[in-house]
Amino acid sequence: MQSALTIEGKVSDFDIVYSGAYLARNTHESEDYTDYSLFYDRAHGSGAYYKDNAGNLINPAQHILGRDHYTKTSNELRITSPKEDRFRMTAGVFLQRQVHEILQDYIVDNNGMQFGSVPPNNISVPGWPGTLWLTDEERVDRDAAVFGEASFDITDHLTGTRRNPPLHLRQHAVRILRLRCEFQRKSGYRDLFPGFRAVPRGALC
């Protein structure tokens, strides 16, 4: 869904323009992850940890099911002085907020046979049988800008103009809702890249 609105009006002799927009979009993905599974096995022997509930080795091939939800809201307010004045100016402010909700489910389905989720072979993410890795996070980006331009007619044929580049402020935050990897915890997989930690501080891996 996408929509936009523009409102034009006047306050005294000043022109006022407001513009707003809203976007919401969902996407669904299905990706093959088999090549990574084979690389991990060759480099680290990780295939030895892919077992079913009975402890039998299974096919370590993975695939990813992903869902993304995007929203964007923007607002701009602009004011312009009368064009016939010797001194003229335009000034405005812009605000925008974007949200990206991410769900990435890394699945080992073993041709329909359940990936280990029962001790001592509980490699699945708790509550997500067959899921080796689960990412559930929310990213929020905020943008703000102030802008302006002023012109002055020095003579009938000469005008001086000053444009201020937009004063732009931006910040973003990522809120981790769930980031679980029982496999990394149990298999010693971190030893593959000593000193490297691929998940944010505070995650559950």
Contacts in CASP RR format, 6 or more apart in sequence:
PFRMAT RR
TARGET T0000
AUTHOR 0000-0000-0000
METHOD contacts of the structure
MODEL  1
MQSALTIEGKVSDFDIVYSGAYLARNTHESEDYTDYSLFYDRAHGSGAYY
KDNAGNLINPAQHILGRDHYTKTSNELRITSPKEDRFRMTAGVFLQRQVH
EILQDYIVDNNGMQFGSVPPNNISVPGWPGTLWLTDEERVDRDAAVFGEA
SFDITDHLTGTRRNPPLHLRQHAVRILRLRCEFQRKSGYRDLFPGFRAVP
RGALC
1 22 0 8 1.000
1 23 0 8 1.000
1 24 0 8 1.000
1 25 0 8 1.000
2 21 0 8 1.000
2 22 0 8 1.000
2 23 0 8 1.000
2 24 0 8 1.000
2 25 0 8 1.000
3 21 0 8 1.000
3 22 0 8 1.000
4 19 0 8 1.000
4 20 0 8 1.000
4 21 0 8 1.000
4 22 0 8 1.000
5 18 0 8 1.000
5 19 0 8 1.000
5 20 0 8 1.000
5 21 0 8 1.000
6 17 0 8 1.000
6 18 0 8 1.000
6 19 0 8 1.000
6 20 0 8 1.000
7 17 0 8 1.000
7 18 0 8 1.000
7 19 0 8 1.000
8 15 0 8 1.000
8 16 0 8 1.000
8 17 0 8 1.000
8 18 0 8 1.000
9 15 0 8 1.000
9 16 0 8 1.000
9 17 0 8 1.000
10 16 0 8 1.000
11 79 0 8 1.000
13 81 0 8 1.000
13 82 0 8 1.000
14 79 0 8 1.000
14 80 0 8 1.000
14 81 0 8 1.000
14 82 0 8 1.000
15 79 0 8 1.000
15 80 0 8 1.000
16 77 0 8 1.000
16 78 0 8 1.000
16 79 0 8 1.000
17 76 0 8 1.000
17 77 0 8 1.000
17 78 0 8 1.000
17 79 0 8 1.000
17 80 0 8 1.000
18 75 0 8 1.000
18 76 0 8 1.000
18 77 0 8 1.000
18 78 0 8 1.000
19 74 0 8 1.000
19 75 0 8 1.000
19 76 0 8 1.000
19 78 0 8 1.000
20 73 0 8 1.000
20 74 0 8 1.000
20 75 0 8 1.000
20 76 0 8 1.000
21 72 0 8 1.000
21 73 0 8 1.000
21 74 0 8 1.000
22 71 0 8 1.000
22 72 0 8 1.000
22 73 0 8 1.000
22 74 0 8 1.000
23 70 0 8 1.000
23 71 0 8 1.000
23 72 0 8 1.000
23 73 0 8 1.000
24 69 0 8 1.000
24 70 0 8 1.000
24 71 0 8 1.000
25 69 0 8 1.000
25 70 0 8 1.000
25 71 0 8 1.000
26 67 0 8 1.000
26 68 0 8 1.000
26 69 0 8 1.000
26 70 0 8 1.000
27 67 0 8 1.000
27 68 0 8 1.000
27 70 0 8 1.000
28 65 0 8 1.000
28 66 0 8 1.000
28 67 0 8 1.000
28 68 0 8 1.000
29 64 0 8 1.000
29 65 0 8 1.000
29 66 0 8 1.000
29 67 0 8 1.000
29 68 0 8 1.000
30 63 0 8 1.000
30 64 0 8 1.000
30 65 0 8 1.000
30 66 0 8 1.000
31 63 0 8 1.000
31 64 0 8 1.000
31 66 0 8 1.000
32 63 0 8 1.000
32 64 0 8 1.000
33 61 0 8 1.000
33 62 0 8 1.000
33 63 0 8 1.000
33 64 0 8 1.000
33 106 0 8 1.000
34 61 0 8 1.000
34 62 0 8 1.000
34 63 0 8 1.000
36 62 0 8 1.000
37 47 0 8 1.000
37 60 0 8 1.000
37 61 0 8 1.000
37 62 0 8 1.000
37 108 0 8 1.000
38 60 0 8 1.000
40 46 0 8 1.000
40 47 0 8 1.000
40 60 0 8 1.000
40 189 0 8 1.000
40 192 0 8 1.000
41 47 0 8 1.000
41 60 0 8 1.000
43 192 0 8 1.000
44 189 0 8 1.000
44 191 0 8 1.000
44 192 0 8 1.000
46 60 0 8 1.000
46 183 0 8 1.000
46 187 0 8 1.000
46 189 0 8 1.000
46 192 0 8 1.000
47 57 0 8 1.000
47 60 0 8 1.000
48 57 0 8 1.000
49 123 0 8 1.000
49 183 0 8 1.000
49 186 0 8 1.000
49 187 0 8 1.000
50 57 0 8 1.000
50 58 0 8 1.000
50 59 0 8 1.000
50 60 0 8 1.000
50 108 0 8 1.000
50 110 0 8 1.000
50 115 0 8 1.000
50 123 0 8 1.000
51 57 0 8 1.000
51 58 0 8 1.000
51 116 0 8 1.000
51 121 0 8 1.000
51 123 0 8 1.000
52 58 0 8 1.000
52 110 0 8 1.000
52 113 0 8 1.000
52 114 0 8 1.000
52 115 0 8 1.000
52 116 0 8 1.000
52 121 0 8 1.000
53 114 0 8 1.000
53 116 0 8 1.000
53 117 0 8 1.000
53 118 0 8 1.000
53 121 0 8 1.000
54 121 0 8 1.000
55 116 0 8 1.000
55 121 0 8 1.000
58 108 0 8 1.000
58 110 0 8 1.000
58 113 0 8 1.000
58 115 0 8 1.000
59 108 0 8 1.000
59 110 0 8 1.000
59 111 0 8 1.000
60 108 0 8 1.000
61 108 0 8 1.000
62 106 0 8 1.000
62 107 0 8 1.000
62 108 0 8 1.000
62 132 0 8 1.000
63 106 0 8 1.000
63 107 0 8 1.000
63 109 0 8 1.000
64 104 0 8 1.000
64 105 0 8 1.000
64 106 0 8 1.000
64 107 0 8 1.000
65 105 0 8 1.000
65 107 0 8 1.000
66 103 0 8 1.000
66 104 0 8 1.000
66 105 0 8 1.000
67 103 0 8 1.000
68 100 0 8 1.000
68 101 0 8 1.000
68 102 0 8 1.000
68 103 0 8 1.000
69 99 0 8 1.000
69 100 0 8 1.000
69 101 0 8 1.000
70 98 0 8 1.000
70 99 0 8 1.000
70 100 0 8 1.000
70 101 0 8 1.000
71 98 0 8 1.000
71 99 0 8 1.000
72 96 0 8 1.000
72 97 0 8 1.000
72 98 0 8 1.000
72 99 0 8 1.000
73 96 0 8 1.000
73 97 0 8 1.000
73 98 0 8 1.000
74 94 0 8 1.000
74 95 0 8 1.000
74 96 0 8 1.000
74 97 0 8 1.000
75 94 0 8 1.000
75 95 0 8 1.000
75 96 0 8 1.000
76 92 0 8 1.000
76 93 0 8 1.000
76 94 0 8 1.000
76 95 0 8 1.000
77 92 0 8 1.000
77 93 0 8 1.000
78 90 0 8 1.000
78 91 0 8 1.000
78 92 0 8 1.000
79 90 0 8 1.000
79 91 0 8 1.000
79 92 0 8 1.000
80 88 0 8 1.000
80 89 0 8 1.000
80 90 0 8 1.000
81 87 0 8 1.000
81 88 0 8 1.000
81 89 0 8 1.000
81 90 0 8 1.000
82 88 0 8 1.000
86 152 0 8 1.000
86 153 0 8 1.000
87 150 0 8 1.000
87 151 0 8 1.000
87 152 0 8 1.000
87 153 0 8 1.000
88 150 0 8 1.000
88 151 0 8 1.000
88 152 0 8 1.000
89 148 0 8 1.000
89 149 0 8 1.000
89 150 0 8 1.000
89 151 0 8 1.000
90 148 0 8 1.000
90 149 0 8 1.000
90 150 0 8 1.000
91 146 0 8 1.000
91 147 0 8 1.000
91 148 0 8 1.000
91 149 0 8 1.000
92 146 0 8 1.000
92 147 0 8 1.000
92 148 0 8 1.000
93 144 0 8 1.000
93 145 0 8 1.000
93 146 0 8 1.000
93 147 0 8 1.000
94 143 0 8 1.000
94 144 0 8 1.000
94 145 0 8 1.000
94 146 0 8 1.000
94 147 0 8 1.000
94 166 0 8 1.000
95 142 0 8 1.000
95 143 0 8 1.000
95 144 0 8 1.000
96 141 0 8 1.000
96 142 0 8 1.000
96 143 0 8 1.000
96 144 0 8 1.000
97 140 0 8 1.000
97 141 0 8 1.000
97 142 0 8 1.000
97 143 0 8 1.000
98 140 0 8 1.000
98 141 0 8 1.000
98 142 0 8 1.000
98 143 0 8 1.000
99 138 0 8 1.000
99 139 0 8 1.000
99 140 0 8 1.000
99 141 0 8 1.000
100 138 0 8 1.000
100 139 0 8 1.000
100 140 0 8 1.000
100 141 0 8 1.000
101 137 0 8 1.000
101 138 0 8 1.000
102 135 0 8 1.000
102 136 0 8 1.000
102 137 0 8 1.000
102 138 0 8 1.000
102 139 0 8 1.000
103 135 0 8 1.000
103 136 0 8 1.000
104 133 0 8 1.000
104 134 0 8 1.000
104 135 0 8 1.000
105 128 0 8 1.000
105 131 0 8 1.000
105 134 0 8 1.000
106 131 0 8 1.000
106 132 0 8 1.000
106 133 0 8 1.000
106 134 0 8 1.000
107 115 0 8 1.000
107 130 0 8 1.000
107 131 0 8 1.000
107 132 0 8 1.000
108 115 0 8 1.000
108 130 0 8 1.000
108 132 0 8 1.000
109 115 0 8 1.000
109 130 0 8 1.000
114 129 0 8 1.000
114 130 0 8 1.000
115 123 0 8 1.000
115 124 0 8 1.000
115 129 0 8 1.000
115 130 0 8 1.000
115 131 0 8 1.000
115 132 0 8 1.000
116 122 0 8 1.000
116 123 0 8 1.000
116 124 0 8 1.000
116 129 0 8 1.000
116 130 0 8 1.000
117 123 0 8 1.000
117 124 0 8 1.000
117 127 0 8 1.000
117 129 0 8 1.000
117 130 0 8 1.000
122 182 0 8 1.000
123 132 0 8 1.000
123 182 0 8 1.000
123 183 0 8 1.000
123 186 0 8 1.000
123 187 0 8 1.000
124 130 0 8 1.000
124 131 0 8 1.000
124 132 0 8 1.000
124 182 0 8 1.000
125 131 0 8 1.000
125 132 0 8 1.000
125 133 0 8 1.000
125 134 0 8 1.000
125 180 0 8 1.000
125 181 0 8 1.000
125 182 0 8 1.000
126 180 0 8 1.000
126 182 0 8 1.000
128 134 0 8 1.000
128 180 0 8 1.000
132 181 0 8 1.000
132 182 0 8 1.000
132 183 0 8 1.000
133 180 0 8 1.000
133 181 0 8 1.000
133 183 0 8 1.000
133 184 0 8 1.000
134 178 0 8 1.000
134 179 0 8 1.000
134 180 0 8 1.000
134 181 0 8 1.000
135 178 0 8 1.000
135 179 0 8 1.000
136 176 0 8 1.000
136 177 0 8 1.000
136 178 0 8 1.000
136 179 0 8 1.000
137 174 0 8 1.000
137 175 0 8 1.000
137 176 0 8 1.000
137 177 0 8 1.000
137 178 0 8 1.000
137 179 0 8 1.000
138 174 0 8 1.000
138 175 0 8 1.000
138 177 0 8 1.000
139 172 0 8 1.000
139 173 0 8 1.000
139 174 0 8 1.000
139 175 0 8 1.000
140 172 0 8 1.000
140 173 0 8 1.000
140 174 0 8 1.000
140 175 0 8 1.000
141 170 0 8 1.000
141 171 0 8 1.000
141 172 0 8 1.000
142 170 0 8 1.000
142 171 0 8 1.000
142 172 0 8 1.000
143 168 0 8 1.000
143 169 0 8 1.000
143 170 0 8 1.000
144 168 0 8 1.000
144 169 0 8 1.000
144 170 0 8 1.000
145 166 0 8 1.000
145 167 0 8 1.000
145 168 0 8 1.000
145 169 0 8 1.000
146 166 0 8 1.000
146 167 0 8 1.000
147 164 0 8 1.000
147 165 0 8 1.000
147 166 0 8 1.000
147 167 0 8 1.000
148 163 0 8 1.000
148 164 0 8 1.000
149 161 0 8 1.000
149 162 0 8 1.000
149 163 0 8 1.000
149 164 0 8 1.000
150 161 0 8 1.000
150 162 0 8 1.000
151 159 0 8 1.000
151 160 0 8 1.000
151 161 0 8 1.000
151 162 0 8 1.000
152 159 0 8 1.000
152 160 0 8 1.000
152 161 0 8 1.000
153 159 0 8 1.000
153 160 0 8 1.000
154 160 0 8 1.000
174 200 0 8 1.000
176 200 0 8 1.000
176 202 0 8 1.000
176 203 0 8 1.000
178 204 0 8 1.000
179 199 0 8 1.000
179 200 0 8 1.000
179 203 0 8 1.000
179 204 0 8 1.000
179 205 0 8 1.000
180 204 0 8 1.000
180 205 0 8 1.000
181 199 0 8 1.000
181 204 0 8 1.000
181 205 0 8 1.000
183 189 0 8 1.000
184 190 0 8 1.000
184 205 0 8 1.000
185 205 0 8 1.000
190 196 0 8 1.000
190 197 0 8 1.000
199 205 0 8 1.000
END
